[in-house]
Amino acid sequence: MKKLNIFYVLALIIMCSCEAIRVVRITNLSSNPIEIRTDFPHRIELEKDSSGIYQEKLIVGNDRMIMSRYNNLQVDTISEDLIIKLQPNQYFDIAGSIGPALITIKTWDLNHSRLSIYTLTDTITAKDKNEIIDLFNNPKTKYIRKTDKNRIAMNNKYWKNIVIRE
């Protein structure tokens, strides 16, 4: 019995220490191009200052890194939005991080704090990170296994898709 308890404790430690890759992807499955407007990617890191106290530091992503991945990218100089035009069957990742395997995707995993998706017939807007997370379960944008599994390879608690079908 004692060996069995040790086994369970070791299994729990291993499961808690495993790291999972978390991705949130917007996929255009429609037959028309769509436009995505969002802010520049950013994250908060803790950095030790000269007195040894950790301070939060906001890091904004480099637009050259993003522009090298997407040739149809624009920057709106008035609103300072990032504009991505996705052709049919293209995707754009709005989150990519590594974290504990027991926790699903949370708001702190997202690299963008707001999102607008423009199709020919509809506009989908998320004003904050919580609304972006809500798009996973929105009937318009959620992953539907019966229809989407042939064109989208993965959807689970660590890899979420926001699917545009119109």
MARFISE-481608 format. One record per residue (C-alpha): residue in three letters; x, y, z. Coordinates in steps of 0.25 Angstrom, whole numbers, padded with zeros to 4 digits, always signed. Layout:
ALAXYZ;...
! end
This chain:
MET+0000+0000+0000;LYS+0011+0009+0003;LYS+0018+0007-0010;LEU+0004+0010-0017;ASN+0004+0024-0010;ILE+0018+0027-0014;PHE+0014+0024-0028;TYR+0002+0033-0028;VAL+0010+0044-0022;LEU+0021+0043-0032;ALA+0010+0042-0043;LEU+0004+0055-0038;ILE+0018+0062-0037;ILE+0021+0058-0052;MET+0008+0063-0057;CYS+0009+0076-0050;SER+0023+0079-0055;CYS+0020+0076-0070;GLU+0019+0087-0079;ALA+0009+0089-0090;ILE+0009+0098-0102;ARG-0003+0106-0103;VAL-0008+0112-0116;VAL-0020+0121-0120;ARG-0022+0121-0135;ILE-0031+0129-0144;THR-0034+0121-0156;ASN-0041+0126-0169;LEU-0049+0114-0175;SER-0058+0123-0183;SER-0057+0125-0198;ASN-0054+0140-0196;PRO-0043+0148-0190;ILE-0045+0153-0176;GLU-0038+0165-0169;ILE-0033+0164-0154;ARG-0030+0177-0146;THR-0023+0175-0133;ASP-0013+0182-0124;PHE+0002+0179-0125;PRO+0006+0166-0118;HIS+0010+0169-0103;ARG+0013+0161-0091;ILE+0017+0165-0076;GLU+0030+0160-0071;LEU+0036+0161-0057;GLU+0049+0168-0057;LYS+0058+0170-0044;ASP+0062+0185-0042;SER+0075+0191-0036;SER+0069+0189-0022;GLY+0066+0174-0024;ILE+0051+0176-0025;TYR+0043+0170-0037;GLN+0035+0180-0045;GLU+0026+0177-0056;LYS+0031+0181-0070;LEU+0022+0182-0082;ILE+0029+0176-0095;VAL+0022+0180-0108;GLY+0025+0170-0120;ASN+0034+0175-0131;ASP+0026+0178-0143;ARG+0037+0173-0153;MET+0036+0159-0147;ILE+0021+0159-0150;MET+0023+0165-0164;SER+0033+0154-0168;ARG+0022+0144-0166;TYR+0011+0151-0173;ASN+0013+0158-0186;ASN-0001+0164-0186;LEU+0001+0172-0173;GLN-0002+0186-0171;VAL-0001+0196-0159;ASP-0012+0206-0157;THR-0004+0219-0153;ILE-0016+0226-0147;SER-0021+0215-0137;GLU-0008+0208-0137;ASP-0015+0195-0140;LEU-0009+0183-0147;ILE-0017+0179-0159;ILE-0016+0165-0164;LYS-0023+0160-0177;LEU-0025+0146-0177;GLN-0028+0138-0190;PRO-0036+0126-0190;ASN-0030+0114-0182;GLN-0020+0123-0176;TYR-0018+0125-0161;PHE-0012+0135-0151;ASP-0008+0131-0137;ILE-0012+0141-0126;ALA-0006+0133-0114;GLY+0006+0124-0113;SER+0012+0120-0099;ILE+0017+0109-0091;GLY+0011+0106-0077;PRO+0007+0095-0067;ALA-0001+0084-0074;LEU-0012+0083-0064;ILE-0017+0098-0067;THR-0025+0101-0080;ILE-0023+0114-0088;LYS-0025+0126-0079;THR-0025+0141-0082;TRP-0011+0143-0078;ASP-0007+0133-0090;LEU-0012+0143-0100;ASN-0002+0152-0107;HIS-0013+0162-0112;SER-0023+0169-0103;ARG-0034+0173-0113;LEU-0038+0167-0126;SER-0048+0170-0138;ILE-0051+0161-0150;TYR-0057+0166-0162;THR-0064+0157-0172;LEU-0072+0161-0184;THR-0085+0160-0176;ASP-0081+0161-0162;THR-0072+0167-0151;ILE-0068+0160-0139;THR-0062+0168-0128;ALA-0055+0165-0115;LYS-0052+0177-0106;ASP-0043+0170-0096;LYS-0036+0157-0094;ASN-0048+0150-0087;GLU-0057+0153-0099;ILE-0046+0146-0108;ILE-0047+0134-0099;ASP-0062+0134-0100;LEU-0060+0133-0115;PHE-0056+0118-0113;ASN-0071+0115-0110;ASN-0078+0125-0118;PRO-0087+0118-0128;LYS-0082+0126-0140;THR-0067+0124-0137;LYS-0065+0111-0129;TYR-0059+0099-0135;ILE-0069+0088-0139;ARG-0062+0075-0140;LYS-0072+0069-0151;THR-0069+0080-0161;ASP-0055+0085-0157;LYS-0047+0073-0154;ASN-0043+0071-0169;ARG-0037+0085-0170;ILE-0032+0088-0156;ALA-0022+0078-0150;MET-0024+0080-0135;ASN-0034+0086-0125;ASN-0032+0082-0110;LYS-0031+0089-0097;TYR-0017+0094-0101;TRP-0020+0098-0115;LYS-0032+0106-0118;ASN-0037+0111-0131;ILE-0046+0122-0135;VAL-0052+0118-0148;ILE-0058+0127-0158;ARG-0067+0120-0168;GLU-0075+0131-0175;
! end
